Structure formats: C-alpha cells, structure tokens
Amino acid sequence: MNMINPTIQTEPVAPSIWRSPAFMILLGAGAVMALGNKIYELALPLILYDFTKSSVIMSAMRGIEFLPNLLLAMFIGVIVDRVHKKRWSLTAILLQIVILAVLYLAIENGYQAAPMFYVAGFMLMTFGYAYSNARVAMVKHSLPQALLTPANASYNFVTTFISIAGPVLSGFLLMLPKMHEALLLTAVAFSLAFVTLSFIRTNEPVRAAAGSREGFWKELRAGWTELRSNRLLLSMSIAVVFLNSTSGMVDTTIIFFAKDELMLSNLELGIVFSAAGLGGLAGSLLIVKLRTLFPVGRLITLSCLFTGLTSILFYMSHSVYLLAGGLFLYGCFETISTVSIWTFRQETTPYHLIGRVSGITGSIFKLGMPFAIVASGWISELSGPRTVFLITIAANLLIFCGCLLSPLWRQRESS
C-alpha cells in the first residue's frame, strides 16, 4: 500500500501553519469564499420560492448542489492535475462572479424562469468544486505533511464558524429590500477572495508539454489505479458512501422532526442548529490531539460508531435541550471523521495525482446520498421521523462492524 509519498515544497518548512504565508492566504480566501457560498446557497432557494411559492421547486434548487460532485468531480480532478492550480482557482472564482452578476441583472430585468436558477446553481456549484479541488492541491503543495492535519482542522474551524452564522444570514437576507441583492453581496465576497488569492506564490512545478501528456482517459485511469493501490483510502471511501447516506438521512429528517414534532419556531430552530456548528468547532479543536493518539483508520471507525449513537438522542428527544445536545455531539464526531479523511487523502496521494484522487473520491462519497435522502422523506411521511433515526442507528452500527473487519481498524500506526 502506498502510505507515504513525497510532498513537493514551495517554501522552507514552517514550524507552524500560521507562519506559512501561502496557507494564510489560502485560509483567508477560503473563509471569504465560504461566506459567499453560504449567502448564495441560502439566497437562491429563497429567491426562487419568493417567485414561485412552490416548495417542490425550492427543494429541487437545493438538490442541484449534489450534481456537480456526482457527475463531474472525477473529470474536474483530471483537469486540475493538468493545469496551474493558482490560475485555475482564479478563473473558477471569476466565472462565479460573472454568473452571479448575470443572474442579478436577469432578475432585475424581470426574467424569473426556474430553469435559469437551476442552470446558474449548477454552474456555481461546479466552479465552486473546481476551486475547492485545486485548493486541496495547493494546501498539499504549500505545507509539509506533518502540518496537513492542523491545516485542515483550521480550515474546517473557519468554515464551520461561518456556517453557524447561517440563521443570522438568513434573517439579514430576509430584511433586504430586494432578495436578489444577496447575489451582489456574494459577488463582492468572491471578488475579495479573488484579490486575496492573487497574492499567493505557489511556484508550482512546470507540467510537461500538452503533446507529451497521456490521454484524458489514461490520466483518469491512473487516478483509479492510485486509489485502488491505497487500500486504506479505498476502505475509507467505501465507508464514507454509507456514512454520508446516513448523514443525509439525519440532516434531511431533523428539520422536519424539529418543526413537526417539537413544534420549534424558526428562531428556535436556528438557535438549536447552531449547536451542530459549535460541535463542529469542538471537533476541529480536538482532531489535532486525537491524531497523535489514534491512527486515522481507527478515528474514522470510532467516529462512525459515536455519530450513529447520537441518533439515540434524536430518537429520545422531546425537548429542545436534548435535541441541541445531540446536534452538538453529531457535529463534533462528523467533523473529526471528515477532517481525518481529508488529511489522509492529502498525505498519501502524490501531488501530481491529488486532483484526480480528490475528484474520484468526491464522486464516490456522494453516491448513496440522493437515494438515502429520498428514502428518508418517504419514511418520515409514512412512519414518522423517529423511525428514520432508528434506521440510522442500526445502519451506523453495521458500518462500524464493517470498519472493524476492514483495513481501517487493522491499521496500527498513525500515518
């Protein structure tokens, strides 16, 4: 198994991520991008609902976010491995700014067709993924392997902190004179990220001339070969398919459960869901220490168990306090699992293949989510949301048992 690969350094080894200029620029740009993403992800469905008054159309808008990962991630990964990461990232951000500006102008001039929103949402998510894939490669290129865990934890901390502001942002957007002005706010945020990222110095290695490259499909096959040779990452990817499916079921059901059974107001719902964000912050702080105590495979396995057990709290919830406690633990364990997977993928993948492996695993991770989300909706409708929680408890226990029998648990040494 290919456990450790050499990392190409662009600057002297920094004793801390906070002393790496490249990482600080990536973190700053990433934080601004996360804020912009949160604004338009909230705004687009709200704008569409305001025009159509259809919850079905609004829900379809939310479903668009899964498609780029499912359909395009592995192909984007091949392209990212071929191109200059900084220029690619700047281009992806610039295209998002253009799309937001065009969408704003179209709405301002009275064009409000739902297909326009679907196309714009799909393209925004596609270029957003194109940027995030290249960001993973630039982080690996900019830091020594020993600093990848604190780097990913810090990035997750910042983006989670921003996600906690979701209820606040929703209230702010609802107060705007025109809802679609939120699109301009996002464009401004992305413009700031564009300027910030333009200052990064990556010194990326020069790729071979286009004529000497392998064909597109051969390069994609090389990514699959690398993933298959890394048995631990392959085992993680299979586990994450099922973990993301149960996570999608919980995420979809918990809102309906809080509104329908606990009868929470929108304000109470926003406050309670901030507990998940706080749990994510706690997980981001804990992960660096935990990686020194446990191999990454065992961290994934244990977090799978504990994430599943939090559904017991959801099932038992008859008060806002128990629900908030469950969401806090859920956010914490999910973050530990997610950061561990991100970091291990960066640590064990060669730089020239990082885009392809990230893209392929990104597609794999989302394979089960659409089916699980649809199933959870029907189960909630026919049997109630507590049945969904029972199913996720059983499913996570089965996933945990599978992980115990896989290379994830047999891994003895930290990577």
N, C-alpha and C positions, 0 to 999 in steps of 0.2 A: 504493500500500500504506500502510496506517495504521501507521506506525512508532512514533510517539511521541504519547501522549495526556496531557493534563494530569492530574496527581495531586492529589487533594483533601488538604490538610494539616490535621492536627488540633492540631499543636503547632509551635513555631518549629523551623526546620530545624536538626537536631542535627548537629554536626561528626562524630559517631561514633554507631554503633548503641548503644554502651554508655552513651551519655548520653541515650538516649531511654527515659523511664520506661515508655511503652506497650510498646515492644519487649521490654524486660527482663521485664515481666510476662508477655507472650506466650511468651517463651523459657522462663521458669520454669514456667509452666503446661504448656507443650508438653513439657518434659522429664519432668515428673511423669506426664503422660498417656502418654508413650512408655514409661515404666517400667511403668505399669499395663497397657498394651496388651501388652507383652512377657510379663508374668506370665500374663494370661488366655489369650493365644494359645498359650503353652506348656501351660497347665494344662488347658484344655478337652479337647484330644485325649487327654492322659494320663489324665484322669478317665474319659473315655468308654472308652478301651482297658482301664482297670482294671476297669470294669464288664462289658464285652462280650468282651474278649480277641480282638477282631476288628480286624485291620489295615485291612480294607476300610472298616469303619465309621469308624475313626480317620482314614483318608485322606479320606473324604468330609467329615469335620468340617473338615479343612484346606482342602478345596476351596470351602467356604462363603465364604471371605474374598474370592473374586473376584466373587461375585454382586452385591453392592451396587454396585460400580463399573460392572459391565457393564449392569445392569438399571436402576439408579436414579440414577446420578450426574448425568446431564443434567437430570433433573427436580428433584433436590435443588438443583442450581445455579440454576434459575429461582426457587425459593422463597427461597434465600439472598439473591438480588438484591432481593427484595421486603421482607425483614424487617430488623429491627435486629440487627446481627451479634453484639453482645455478649449480648443476651438469648437469641438463638438458640443461641449456643455454650453458655451456662449451662444452657439447657433440655436440649440434647443430652447434656451431661455428667451432669446429674441423672437423665435417663432411663436412662443406662447404669448408674448406681449402683443404681437401683431394680431393673433386670433382674438384676444380679449378686446383689443381696440375695434376690430371689425365687428365683433358681436355687439359691442356697446353702440356703435354707430347704426347698426341694423335695427336694434331695438328702439333707439332714439328716433328713428325714421319710420317707426310703426310696423316693422316686419317682425312677427312674433310666432312663426311656424315652429311646431315642436321638432321636426326633423333638423332644423338649423341648430337647435340646442343639443340634440343628440350628436350631430357631427362635430360641433365645437367641443363638447365634453369629451368625446372620444379622442380628438386630436390633442386637446390639452393634457389628457392622461397619458397619451402616447409619448409626447415630447417631455412630459414630466418624468416618465420612466426612463426615457433616453438620457436625461440629465442625471437621474439617480444612479443608473448603471455606471456611467462614467465617473461619478463621484466616488463610488466604491473603489474603482481602479486607481483614482488619484490619491485616495487615502492610503491605499497599499503602497503606492509609489513614493509617497512623501514621508512615511514613518517606518521605523524598524518593526519587526514582527512583535517584539515584546510590548510595544505600545498600542497594538491594534485593539486589544480589549478595552483599555481606558478610553481610547479614541471613540470606539463605537458606543460605549456606555455614555460618554459625554454628549455625543450627538443625539442619542436616544433621550437623554435627560432634557436637552434643549427642546426637541420636537414634542416630547410629552408635556413639558411645561406649557408650550404653546397650545397643545390640544386641550389643556384644562381651561383655557380661555374661551373654548367653544361656546358655552352658554352666554358669556359676556358679548362675544362677537355676534351671536345670533340676535341678541337684544339691540345691539348697535345697528345691525343691518336693517332691522325692522323699523328703526327710527329714521332711516334715510328718506329724504323727500321722494327719491326715485330709487327703487330697489336695485336697478341695473347700474347705478353709480358705484356699487360694490365692485363691479368689473374693472372700473378705472382704478379703484384702490389696489386691486390685485396687480394691475399693470404697473402701477407705481412701485409696489413692493418688488416685483420681478425686475424692474429697471434698476432698482437699488442693488439687488443681488447681482445683476449683470455687471454693474460698475465694480462692485466688490471683487467678484471673481476675476475680472480682467487684470487685477494686480498680482495674481498668483504666478509664481515662477516654478514651472514643473520640470523643465529640462528633460522632456520625455525622449526616450531613445528613438532614433530615426528608423522607421519601418522600411522594409525592402521595397523596391520599386513595384508599381502595380503589376507590371508584366511578369514578375518573378513570384508573385503570390500564388498560393494554391487557390483552387476554385472555391466559390462560396460554400457549396455543399460539403466539400472536403474539409473546409475550416470548421463548419458546423459539426461534422462527424468527429473532428479532433476534440471538440468540447465534450461530446458524449463519451468519447474514449477516456478522457481525463476524469470525468465524473465516475465512470464505471470502475476505473482503477483505484479510486479513493473510496474504499469500502465504507469507511465511517461516514463520509459526507453523503454517500448514496443511501446508507441506512437512515441518516437524519432526514434526507429528502422524502423518503417513503413515510417516515413517521410524521413529518410535517403535513403531508397531504391529509392525513386523518386528524391531526391536531387542529389544523386550520378549519376543517369541516365542522368539528365540534365547537370550535371558537365562533364560527359563523352562525351556528345554530343558537348559541347563547347570546351573541350580540344582537341577532335579529329578534329573539324572543323577549329579551329582558326589558326592552322598551314597551312592548305590548303588555307584558306582565305588570310593570310598574304603573302603567296608565289604567289598565282594565281591572286588575285585581286589587292593587294597593291604592288606586284612585289618587295618584300623585298629580299635583298641578305641574304646569310647565316649569315654573320656577323651582319647585321641589325636585323635579326630575333633573334639571340642570345641575343643581347642587349635589344631588346624590351621585350623578355620573362623574362629577369632579373627583369623587373618591377613587375611581379607577385610575384617573390621571395621577393622583397622589401616590397610589400604589405603584404606578409605573416609575415615578421619580424615586421611590424607595428601592425598587428593583435595580434601577440604573446605578444607585449608590452601592448596592450590595454586590453586584456582579463582579466587580474587580477583586474583592476579597474572596468571593466564592471560587473564582477561577484559580486562586492559589491553593485552595483546599480540595477541590474535586476536579477530576478530568472532565472535559467538556461533554463527553458522551453521557456520563453519569448525571451531570447537571441537567441535560435535556430529559433524561429518563425520570429523574425525581420531580422536575418542574411539571412534567406531564401528569404525574400522579397527583401533585398538590393542586394543579389547575383544575383537574377533574373533581377533586374533593370540595372545591369551593362551590360547586353546583349544589352540594348538600345544603349550604347556607341559603342559596337562592330558593331551593325547594321548600325549605322551612320558613322562609321569610313571610312574616305577617306584619312587619313594621319597617319603617324607613331605615332604622338603625341597623338592623340585621342585613338588609339589602346593601347598605353602604359599606358595612364591614366585609361582606362577600365580594363586592366590587373592588375594594382596596386590595384584598388578597389576590383576586383574579388579575388585576393589573400588575401586581408585583411579580407573580410567578410567570405570567406571559412575557413580561419584559426580560426576565432572566433567561428564559428559553430563547427568545428572539435574538438578543444580543449575543448569546453563545453561538447560535447558528451563523449569524452574520460574520462574527470574528473568525470562527473556524474555517468558513468558506474562503475568507481572505488569506488566512495563514497558510493554508495547504494548497492553494491554487497558484500556479506560475503566473507572473504578471501578464505575459502575452496571451494567456487564456482566460483571464479573470472576467472579461466581458461575456464570453460565451458561457462559461460555467454559471455566472450570476444569472444570465438570461434563461438558460435551460432550467436551473433550479427554481427561478422565479415563476416560470410557467408550470413546473411540476407542483409547486407549493399550492397553487390555486385550483388544481384540477377538480377537487371534490366540493369546493365552496358553493358554486351555483346550485348544485343538486341538494346539498345539505340545507341551504337557506330556503329553497322552495319547500323541501320536506318539513322543515320546522314550522313554516307558515301553515301548512295543511294540518300538521299535528296539533298546533295551538288552536286551530279552528275547530277540529273535530273532538279533541280530548282535553285541551287546556294546556297552558304553558308549563305547568308543573311536570307534566308528562315529558316534555322536551328536556327539562333539567334531569329527570331520572335517566333518560336515554343517554345524555352526555356524560353522566356519572359512569354508567356501565361501559360506554364507549371508551372513555379515558382510562378506565381500569384495564380494558382489553389492550389498549395501545401500550400502557405501562408494562403489561405482561409480555407483549411482543418485543418491547425495547430491552427487557431483561434477558431475552433469549438472543438478542442481536449483538453485533459488534459494539453498539453504543455502551452497553453495560460492561462488556468484557474489556474495554479499554482500561488499561492500568495506569498509564502515565499521562500527566497533563501535556497538552500539545501546545 
